[in-house]
């Protein structure tokens, strides 16, 4: 895609009208699915669904921030990416902590509700991935958008697997295991975004001196 990168040494910073349009679409998709999936998580008692719903919310906020910082100085974009990395870290820690709490009080989620809501979320996330796939590489801000979209798709596959596991075993353990895996994915992505944003903040600081 010619507008993706203006030269071999240029890191894509989101300055593309097509990219902005796609960001708006995926922001809407994620905020709508946050409400749907959190409701489904409450109804079914699924920790994995609730974790994935939080991922939708975090992604919607991430996309909105990403849209706002497009065209701004590198320091501003890197600071925004740093904030998004910290929210990913916080979400990963919350999911890990709440899952540990559930460990002592395992209930059996409603597998059918998990499956239906999980499938809806998977379709929404695949649409987001397809919209953003051409823009998966770029600065920390652009990279964080892609990682969030990818995490969503992986998370929803995990929810579907958890639903099958709950249905097949009549146990809540598959749901908790998937929630733990998702927490690990959030923490891994947080590390990638934080690492890149810190490097870009240092570069921006060096250019100012």
Buried (B, 14 or more C-beta within 10 A) or exposed (E): EEEBBEEEEEBBBBEBEEBBEBBEBBBEBBBEBBEBBBBBBEBBBBBBBBBBBBBBBBBBBBBBBBBEBBEBEBBBBBBBBBBBBBBBBEBBBBBBEBBEEBEEEEEBBBBEBBBBBBBBBBEBBBBBBEBBEBBBEBBBBBBBBBBBBBBBBBBBBBBBBBBBBBBEEEBBBBBBBBBBBBBEBBBBBBBBBBEBBBEBBEEBEEEEE
